[in-house]
Amino acid sequence: MRELVEFMAKGLVDHPDAVKVNQLRGSDATVLELSVDPADKGWVIGRRGRVANAMRSVLRVASSARGNKRVILEII
């Protein structure tokens, strides 16, 4: 999942080397913290959060296909 988020984010931003994904595993969910260059944050979030919600939808489908627990994406 971490690689998937990193791949999607790097395709959106102008500074792909500043993309970092931190994975925190909990008992019932996995939290992925995505950090990007401050100038690129708008591209990752999108208008009214559409890009961020689309990324969350892709993660939800990918995690259910693998039978994994819930995945939460946080953009910091």
DSSP file (Angstrom, degrees, kcal/mol; ACC not computed):
  #  RESIDUE AA STRUCTURE BP1 BP2  ACC     N-H-->O    O-->H-N    N-H-->O    O-->H-N    TCO  KAPPA ALPHA  PHI   PSI    X-CA   Y-CA   Z-CA
    1    1 A M     >        0   0    0      0, 0.0     4,-2.2     0, 0.0     5,-0.2   0.000 360.0 360.0 360.0 -37.1    0.0    0.0    0.0
    2    2 A R  H  >  +     0   0    0      1,-0.2     4,-2.2     2,-0.2     5,-0.2   0.913 360.0  48.3 -61.7 -42.8    2.9    2.3    0.8
    3    3 A E  H  > S+     0   0    0      1,-0.2     4,-2.4     2,-0.2    -1,-0.2   0.852 108.4  55.2 -67.1 -34.6    4.3    2.0   -2.7
    4    4 A L  H  > S+     0   0    0      2,-0.2     4,-2.3     1,-0.2    -2,-0.2   0.928 109.6  45.5 -64.6 -45.8    0.9    2.6   -4.3
    5    5 A V  H  X S+     0   0    0     -4,-2.2     4,-2.5     1,-0.2     5,-0.2   0.912 113.4  50.4 -63.6 -42.8    0.5    5.9   -2.5
    6    6 A E  H  X S+     0   0    0     -4,-2.2     4,-2.3    -5,-0.2    -2,-0.2   0.905 110.6  49.5 -62.4 -42.0    4.0    6.9   -3.3
    7    7 A F  H  X S+     0   0    0     -4,-2.4     4,-1.2     2,-0.2    -2,-0.2   0.923 113.0  46.2 -63.3 -45.7    3.5    6.1   -7.0
    8    8 A M  H  X S+     0   0    0     -4,-2.3     4,-0.5     1,-0.2     3,-0.2   0.916 114.6  47.2 -64.4 -43.0    0.3    8.1   -7.2
    9    9 A A  H >X S+     0   0    0     -4,-2.5     4,-1.5     1,-0.2     3,-1.2   0.894 107.6  54.8 -68.0 -40.5    1.7   11.1   -5.4
   10   10 A K  H 3< S+     0   0    0     -4,-2.3    -1,-0.2     1,-0.3    -2,-0.2   0.801 104.4  56.0 -65.2 -27.1    4.9   11.2   -7.4
   11   11 A G  H 3< S+     0   0    0     -4,-1.2    -1,-0.3    -3,-0.2    -2,-0.2   0.667 110.8  44.9 -75.6 -15.9    2.8   11.3  -10.6
   12   12 A L  H << S+     0   0    0     -3,-1.2    -2,-0.2    -4,-0.5    -1,-0.2   0.748 100.6  73.8 -97.2 -28.1    0.9   14.4   -9.4
   13   13 A V     <  -     0   0    0     -4,-1.5    27,-0.0     1,-0.1    28,-0.0  -0.389  66.3-138.1 -97.6 164.8    3.6   16.7   -8.0
   14   14 A D  S    S+     0   0    0      1,-0.2    -1,-0.1    -2,-0.1    -4,-0.0   0.671 103.0  48.1 -87.9 -21.0    6.4   18.9   -9.4
   15   15 A H    >   +     0   0    0      1,-0.1     3,-1.6    22,-0.1    22,-0.3  -0.713  64.1 168.5-119.9  78.0    8.9   17.8   -6.8
   16   16 A P  G >  S+     0   0    0      0, 0.0     3,-1.1     0, 0.0    -1,-0.1   0.748  72.9  64.6 -66.6 -22.8    8.7   13.9   -6.7
   17   17 A D  G 3  S+     0   0    0      1,-0.2    -7,-0.0    -7,-0.1    -2,-0.0   0.640  95.4  60.3 -75.0 -11.1   11.8   13.6   -4.6
   18   18 A A  G <  S+     0   0    0     -3,-1.6     2,-0.4    -8,-0.0    -1,-0.2   0.457  78.7 111.3 -91.2  -2.3   10.1   15.4   -1.7
   19   19 A V    <   +     0   0    0     -3,-1.1     2,-0.4    -4,-0.2    17,-0.2  -0.592  42.6 173.7 -77.4 127.3    7.3   12.7   -1.5
   20   20 A K  E     -A   35   0A   0     15,-2.5    15,-2.8    -2,-0.4     2,-0.5  -1.000  15.8-163.7-136.1 137.0    7.5   10.6    1.7
   21   21 A V  E     -A   34   0A   0     -2,-0.4     2,-0.5    13,-0.2    13,-0.2  -0.982   3.8-165.8-123.3 123.3    5.1    8.0    3.0
   22   22 A N  E     -A   33   0A   0     11,-2.5    11,-3.1    -2,-0.5     2,-0.5  -0.924   9.9-151.2-108.9 130.5    5.2    6.9    6.6
   23   23 A Q  E     -A   32   0A   0     -2,-0.5     2,-0.5     9,-0.2     9,-0.2  -0.898  12.1-175.5-109.0 124.6    3.3    3.7    7.5
   24   24 A L  E     -A   31   0A   0      7,-3.0     7,-3.2    -2,-0.5     2,-0.5  -0.978  13.0-151.6-118.1 123.0    1.9    3.2   11.0
   25   25 A R  E     +A   30   0A   0     -2,-0.5     5,-0.2     5,-0.2     2,-0.2  -0.832  16.6 178.9-100.8 127.8    0.2   -0.1   11.8
   26   26 A G        -     0   0    0      3,-2.7     0, 0.0    -2,-0.5     0, 0.0  -0.500  44.2 -94.9-110.9-175.2   -2.5   -0.3   14.3
   27   27 A S  S    S+     0   0    0     -2,-0.2     3,-0.1     1,-0.2    -1,-0.0   0.859 120.0  13.1 -72.6 -35.0   -4.6   -3.2   15.6
   28   28 A D  S    S+     0   0    0      1,-0.2    42,-0.9    41,-0.1     2,-0.3   0.444 129.7  30.7-121.6  -2.2   -7.5   -2.6   13.3
   29   29 A A  E     - b   0  70A   0     40,-0.2    -3,-2.7     2,-0.0     2,-0.5  -0.993  61.2-134.1-153.4 156.8   -6.2   -0.1   10.7
   30   30 A T  E     -Ab  25  71A   0     40,-2.8    42,-2.9    -2,-0.3     2,-0.5  -0.968  22.1-152.2-112.4 128.9   -3.0    1.0    8.9
   31   31 A V  E     -Ab  24  72A   0     -7,-3.2    -7,-3.0    -2,-0.5     2,-0.6  -0.892   5.4-163.5-104.9 126.7   -2.4    4.7    8.7
   32   32 A L  E     -Ab  23  73A   0     40,-3.4    42,-2.9    -2,-0.5     2,-0.7  -0.949   5.1-158.6-109.5 118.4   -0.4    6.1    5.8
   33   33 A E  E     -Ab  22  74A   0    -11,-3.1   -11,-2.5    -2,-0.6     2,-0.5  -0.873   7.7-163.1-100.0 116.4    1.0    9.6    6.3
   34   34 A L  E     -Ab  21  75A   0     40,-3.3    42,-2.8    -2,-0.7     2,-0.4  -0.871   8.0-177.0-102.4 123.6    1.8   11.3    3.0
   35   35 A S  E     +A   20   0A   0    -15,-2.8   -15,-2.5    -2,-0.5     2,-0.3  -0.978   6.8 169.5-122.1 137.1    4.1   14.4    3.1
   36   36 A V        -     0   0    0     -2,-0.4   -17,-0.1   -17,-0.2     5,-0.1  -0.802  47.2 -68.2-132.6 172.5    4.9   16.4    0.0
   37   37 A D    >>  -     0   0    0    -22,-0.3     3,-1.9    -2,-0.3     4,-0.7  -0.408  49.1-119.5 -60.5 138.9    6.6   19.7   -0.7
   38   38 A P  G >4 S+     0   0    0      0, 0.0     3,-0.6     0, 0.0     4,-0.4   0.804 114.0  57.5 -55.2 -30.1    4.4   22.6    0.6
   39   39 A A  G 34 S+     0   0    0      1,-0.2     3,-0.2     2,-0.1     4,-0.2   0.748 108.7  46.5 -71.0 -22.5    4.1   24.0   -3.0
   40   40 A D  G X> S+     0   0    0     -3,-1.9     4,-1.5     1,-0.2     3,-0.7   0.470  82.5  95.0 -97.2  -4.1    2.7   20.6   -4.2
   41   41 A K  H <X S+     0   0    0     -4,-0.7     4,-2.1    -3,-0.6     5,-0.2   0.858  81.7  55.7 -60.9 -36.3    0.1   20.1   -1.4
   42   42 A G  H 3> S+     0   0    0     -4,-0.4     4,-2.7    -3,-0.2    -1,-0.3   0.850 105.2  52.6 -63.6 -34.7   -2.7   21.6   -3.5
   43   43 A W  H <4 S+     0   0    0     -3,-0.7    -1,-0.2     1,-0.2    -2,-0.2   0.861 111.2  46.5 -68.9 -35.1   -2.0   19.2   -6.3
   44   44 A V  H  < S+     0   0    0     -4,-1.5    -2,-0.2     1,-0.1    -1,-0.2   0.857 119.2  39.3 -76.7 -35.3   -2.3   16.2   -4.0
   45   45 A I  H  < S-     0   0    0     -4,-2.1     7,-1.8    -5,-0.2     6,-0.8   0.915  95.4-167.6 -80.7 -44.8   -5.5   17.4   -2.3
   46   46 A G    ><  -     0   0    0     -4,-2.7     3,-1.7    -5,-0.2     2,-0.3  -0.026  40.6 -32.1  81.1 171.7   -7.2   18.8   -5.4
   47   47 A R  G >  S-     0   0    0      1,-0.3     3,-1.8     2,-0.2     4,-0.1  -0.483 133.5  -9.5 -66.9 126.3  -10.2   21.0   -5.6
   48   48 A R  G 3  S-     0   0    0     -2,-0.3    -1,-0.3     1,-0.3    -2,-0.1   0.726 125.7 -67.6  54.9  24.6  -12.6   20.3   -2.8
   49   49 A G  G <> S+     0   0    0     -3,-1.7     4,-2.5     3,-0.1    -1,-0.3   0.686  94.5 139.3  76.8  19.0  -10.4   17.3   -1.9
   50   50 A R  H <> S+     0   0    0     -3,-1.8     4,-2.0     2,-0.2    -4,-0.2   0.897  71.2  45.7 -66.0 -41.2  -11.3   15.3   -5.1
   51   51 A V  H  > S+     0   0    0     -6,-0.8     4,-2.4     2,-0.2    -5,-0.2   0.932 114.3  48.7 -68.1 -44.6   -7.8   14.0   -5.7
   52   52 A A  H  > S+     0   0    0     -7,-1.8     4,-2.1     1,-0.2    -2,-0.2   0.910 112.2  48.9 -61.6 -42.2   -7.3   13.0   -2.1
   53   53 A N  H  X S+     0   0    0     -4,-2.5     4,-2.0    -8,-0.3    -1,-0.2   0.863 109.7  52.2 -66.0 -35.4  -10.7   11.3   -2.0
   54   54 A A  H  X S+     0   0    0     -4,-2.0     4,-2.2     2,-0.2    -2,-0.2   0.901 109.1  49.8 -66.7 -39.9   -9.8    9.4   -5.3
   55   55 A M  H  X S+     0   0    0     -4,-2.4     4,-2.1     1,-0.2    -2,-0.2   0.900 110.4  50.6 -64.1 -39.8   -6.6    8.2   -3.7
   56   56 A R  H  X S+     0   0    0     -4,-2.1     4,-2.3     2,-0.2    -2,-0.2   0.874 108.8  52.2 -65.1 -36.9   -8.5    7.0   -0.7
   57   57 A S  H  X S+     0   0    0     -4,-2.0     4,-2.2     2,-0.2    -2,-0.2   0.911 108.7  49.6 -65.3 -42.4  -10.9    5.2   -2.9
   58   58 A V  H  X S+     0   0    0     -4,-2.2     4,-2.5     1,-0.2    -2,-0.2   0.909 111.8  49.2 -62.5 -41.8   -8.1    3.4   -4.7
   59   59 A L  H  X S+     0   0    0     -4,-2.1     4,-2.6     2,-0.2     5,-0.2   0.895 109.0  52.7 -63.9 -40.0   -6.6    2.4   -1.4
   60   60 A R  H  X S+     0   0    0     -4,-2.3     4,-1.9     2,-0.2    -2,-0.2   0.920 112.6  44.0 -62.3 -44.2   -9.9    1.1   -0.1
   61   61 A V  H  X S+     0   0    0     -4,-2.2     4,-2.1     2,-0.2    -2,-0.2   0.913 114.2  49.8 -67.3 -43.2  -10.4   -1.1   -3.2
   62   62 A A  H  X S+     0   0    0     -4,-2.5     4,-1.3     1,-0.2    -2,-0.2   0.889 112.3  47.3 -65.2 -38.7   -6.7   -2.3   -3.1
   63   63 A S  H  X>S+     0   0    0     -4,-2.6     5,-2.2     1,-0.2     4,-0.7   0.869 112.3  48.7 -73.0 -34.6   -6.9   -3.2    0.6
   64   64 A S  H  <5S+     0   0    0     -4,-1.9    -2,-0.2    -5,-0.2    -1,-0.2   0.846 108.4  54.7 -72.4 -31.4  -10.2   -5.0    0.2
   65   65 A A  H  <5S+     0   0    0     -4,-2.1    -1,-0.2     1,-0.2    -2,-0.2   0.833 112.1  44.0 -68.0 -31.3   -8.9   -7.0   -2.7
   66   66 A R  H  <5S-     0   0    0     -4,-1.3    -1,-0.2    -5,-0.2    -2,-0.2   0.594 111.7-120.9 -87.2 -11.9   -5.9   -8.2   -0.7
   67   67 A G  T  <5 +     0   0    0     -4,-0.7    -3,-0.2     1,-0.2    -4,-0.1   0.691  63.2 146.5  79.0  17.7   -8.1   -8.9    2.4
   68   68 A N      < -     0   0    0     -5,-2.2    -1,-0.2    -6,-0.2     3,-0.1  -0.246  52.4 -93.7 -80.6 172.2   -6.1   -6.5    4.5
   69   69 A K        -     0   0    0      1,-0.2   -40,-0.2    -3,-0.1    -1,-0.2  -0.190  64.3 -57.8 -76.4 177.9   -7.5   -4.3    7.3
   70   70 A R  E     -b   29   0A   0    -42,-0.9   -40,-2.8     1,-0.1     2,-0.4  -0.216  49.6-148.6 -61.7 144.4   -8.6   -0.8    6.8
   71   71 A V  E     -b   30   0A   0    -42,-0.2     2,-0.4   -15,-0.1   -40,-0.2  -0.970   8.4-164.5-119.2 130.8   -6.2    1.8    5.3
   72   72 A I  E     -b   31   0A   0    -42,-2.9   -40,-3.4    -2,-0.4     2,-0.6  -0.960   6.2-153.4-116.7 129.6   -6.4    5.5    6.3
   73   73 A L  E     -b   32   0A   0     -2,-0.4     2,-0.5   -42,-0.2   -40,-0.2  -0.906  12.2-176.2-105.2 123.2   -4.6    8.1    4.2
   74   74 A E  E     -b   33   0A   0    -42,-2.9   -40,-3.3    -2,-0.6     2,-0.7  -0.975  14.4-151.1-117.8 131.0   -3.5   11.3    6.0
   75   75 A I  E      b   34   0A   0     -2,-0.5   -40,-0.2   -42,-0.2   -42,-0.1  -0.895 360.0 360.0-102.9 114.4   -1.9   14.2    4.0
   76   76 A I              0   0    0    -42,-2.8   -41,-0.2    -2,-0.7    -1,-0.1   0.398 360.0 360.0-116.6 360.0    0.4   16.1    6.3
